[in-house]
């Protein structure tokens, strides 16, 4: 495909596609002349990923480069997904307490999840638990376990969709996983809030 089709399928203007190409965020196409190049589906996928990282995640171009480099540096799909997600996670506003960290680590161990001990997501959950405690709204163990079980089911759906779309291989799989996470998180938030609205009306009138 030519540049105009690449831009159209990637959901950006031709000028934006050219800019991302110049910045090295999208790899160059196959040169077919002094000023023309041909592109394929891998370029469309990369362009869509860059667009999501910029428009949805709100990353700067330097941060996008960091995410892309981290994904490319890993040899396994799981490591590439983890590397990208770690860089998409902002640090918590405060360091969590040791008690909250221990609580989350125990949850991870009980569920048999393979998670790095220094995962920023683990730290973020612990920090959120501390914030809930400080606000007088502590999350009971049963609630935390229910959330974890639901998150596990969501993750299974995510990975099944990833494998169906990209196959379980390398950077392509990581691209689909990161895109899926960025684009479906608003869906999860919206569904939760609609479900809460329904439950409130059903139980409270």
Secondary structure, DSSP 4 states (H G I P E B T S, - for coil): --HHHHHHHHTS-HHHHHHHHHTTSS---EE-SSS-EE--HHHHHHHHHHHHHHHTS---HHHHHHHHHHHHH-SSHHHHHHHHHHHHSPPPSSPPPHHHHHHHHHHHHHHT----TT-HHHHHHHHHHHHHHHTT-PPPHHHHHHHHHHHHHHHHHHHHHHHHHH-S-HHHHHHHHHHHHHHHHHHHHHHHHHHHHHHHHHHH-
